[in-house]
Amino acid sequence: MTVTVAELVGTVLGRLGAGHVFGVVGSGNFHVTNALRAAGVPFTATRHEAGAATAADAHARTTGVPAVLSVHQGCGLTNAMTGITEAAKSRTPLLVVAADTGGAAVRSNFRIDQDALVTAVGAVAERVHTPGSALADTVRAHRTATEQRRTVVLNLPLDVQAAAVPGLDSLDDVEVPDLVPLAPPRPAASSVAALAAALAGARRPMFVAGRGARGAGPELAGLAQRCGALLATSAVANGLFTGDPWSLGISGGFATPLAAELIADADVLVGWGCALNMWTMRHGALIGPDATVVQVDLDADALGANRPIDLGVLGDVGATAADVAVALDGPGRTGYRTDDVRARIATAGRWRDVPLDPPDLTGPDGIDPRVLSIGLDDVLPADRSVTVDSGNFMGYPAAYLAVPDEAGFCFTQGFQSVGLGLSTGIGVALARPDRLVVAALGDGGALMAAAELETVARLGLAMVVVVYDDRGYGAEVHHFGPAGDDLATVVFPETDIAAIGRGYGFDAVTVRTAADLDGVRDWVAGPRARPLLVDAKIASDGGSWWLAEAFRGH
Ligand SMILES: Cc1ncc(C[n+]2csc(CCOP(=O)(O)OP(=O)(O)O)c2C)c(N)n1
């Protein structure tokens, strides 16, 4: 009896707790993927490696458990590179099991420098070097992914994969080391004292929570209550404070007018696991000229990276919030939490409370995207997860579709790539099968990822795919149109995306007016035996202001 390296690697990753494996299986990753499955890790086949990479990324973000992406050598890996880059930039703990050509196969068609490729995009290149080191190599890759929150590509050369593991007769004899869970790093006592002093002296403290604050909502809400702070999130952390009467929702380009006003008026602004980048701070416009700016982050190089800060605290967000709450002695403070502010948040805290300006644009070209989004928010069940692709349309679902909590929003925008929203929805749907996924896409992103409509239909996922169809690359149309540029490269004839959806096995509704949302209502009320595609033909908004804002940074 022998055990191959491929069998060992899959088994070890399964025993180490991989959550789910996504991939496109070819000869090079066939055995290792089956070993993962045999070790109890569920496998999902997508129709393109790009879809597998992003579904794995979204699954890991939603569950907090590292996911696995399995790809063929060479072209399987290159097909997955955009999703791998997104995961690497977003510090997703993701393990990519990548077949690689054998060391002597120097003329193989599949041969590329896989280490250089993945290193170039910010992932960590790891390798199973020899049959004898396979266990240690695999454990090391897993530790880097989980403990350092990195996207790690574990290259598996075909010759090493096929070799027998020396001295191992049965997979039952594999001794996988127990990994010691690491406590979240606590901040220095001097940093805790300095932040407590800043908050004690604040009249209008404001907390903006980012990706690094996910999971620490209760600690932050508790501290905010003690010091009288208002709460907001970056787009990626949307949902963290859902239901809190002092929450302003998303800070930045998607912020409501009230949120923007109150954030800009803060005298102490604390970014918790939040980069305070151009998106979240509107190029700094949301930071008052005299505001004291504090940043709390696990990574030293994140502190002050985008905006000048007055205080940087190195530490885990939850641990820091808990320690500062202890240091803030005495009775709780009113701070920003006045009756007036509370009443204003209650009446104008959500985008749907803000009167449409300009008024409803619904006309011959289609439905106003705001009216569409508000209508969908009304019709679709509240127990939902929302994923959003990139494009001019992207603020509408982010701003108007309420989410129940932070797991209810997954925003794969670290690389700002069009085409990831649908596969993000697949990963989230498998991570949270109890919820309906609403995947909001532009027509560009929808058609770029269309192959994964088959995956959604085949798996029978509880999903509504909403396509904001403006018959073109709206972001470009609105950016270049006003200057009189030739737009022939970025406009397209109308496509019957509903018919495409039906072809893949979806129910589908074409929406041109608010009345057409009855078709969505009927689907929600029915058995929902098949996923739904909403092909919304939208009227032009003349260019969304958050995108105009973003282009200032290009
Ligand atoms: C992979 C990729 N290619 C190109 C771009 C540049 N780009 C940004 S937005 C956009 C248009 C997207 O069109 P669509 O999905 O229909 O959304 P819309 O802007 O029309 O709302 C393009 C091509 C990008 N961000 N990512």
The ligand as an ORCA input file, in Angstrom:
! r2SCAN-3c Opt
* xyz 1 1
  C     -12.187     43.354    -15.470
  C     -12.457     44.793    -15.715
  N     -12.442     45.270    -16.965
  C     -12.689     46.590    -17.198
  C     -12.938     47.440    -16.154
  C     -13.248     48.904    -16.436
  N     -14.683     49.137    -16.159
  C     -15.094     49.690    -15.002
  S     -16.751     49.837    -14.900
  C     -16.958     49.139    -16.427
  C     -18.332     49.000    -17.031
  C     -19.120     47.921    -16.396
  O     -20.335     47.822    -17.096
  P     -21.600     47.222    -16.414
  O     -21.258     45.973    -15.709
  O     -22.678     47.121    -17.436
  O     -22.003     48.308    -15.305
  P     -22.406     49.862    -15.559
  O     -21.137     50.658    -15.452
  O     -23.022     49.956    -16.921
  O     -23.366     50.193    -14.477
  C     -15.734     48.794    -16.997
  C     -15.574     48.152    -18.324
  C     -12.913     46.899    -14.844
  N     -13.120     47.647    -13.755
  N     -12.701     45.584    -14.653
*
